[in-house]
């Protein structure tokens, strides 16, 4: 399932925080990271810049683009970019991997972990992560 189809399924159970209107909004973060953000993640943010899932889906909060660097400065494990939480765990891109292609795996860790002690991979990329939320049994 492509990112466009995943977003289409997600629309039924989503509370939006707006949308990124201009692709140049990604430049600040990509410059700070020294690498591009994943294309499927940019597509998602242009559809909804932050927001949260609604029942019957498991609850996730996705941060708006403007919060990503601020949250990173608040303390996260090294080499991750947190984009979501389920109120117990943080979900982030492991920016150490696939720097050239920006298809970073998604990792999970308990909120407050700043050392990568309990970081674990949960999906190979952002689209797969969203797919697991939309269709958790697949």
PyMOL commands that set and color helices and strands:
alter all, ss='L'
color gray80, all
select helices_A, chain A and resi 3-13+23-33+39-47+65-74+126-134
alter helices_A, ss='H'
color red, helices_A
select strands_A, chain A and resi 14-16+51-53+61-62+80-85+89-94+106-110+120-123
alter strands_A, ss='S'
color yellow, strands_A
deselect
rebuild
show_as cartoon
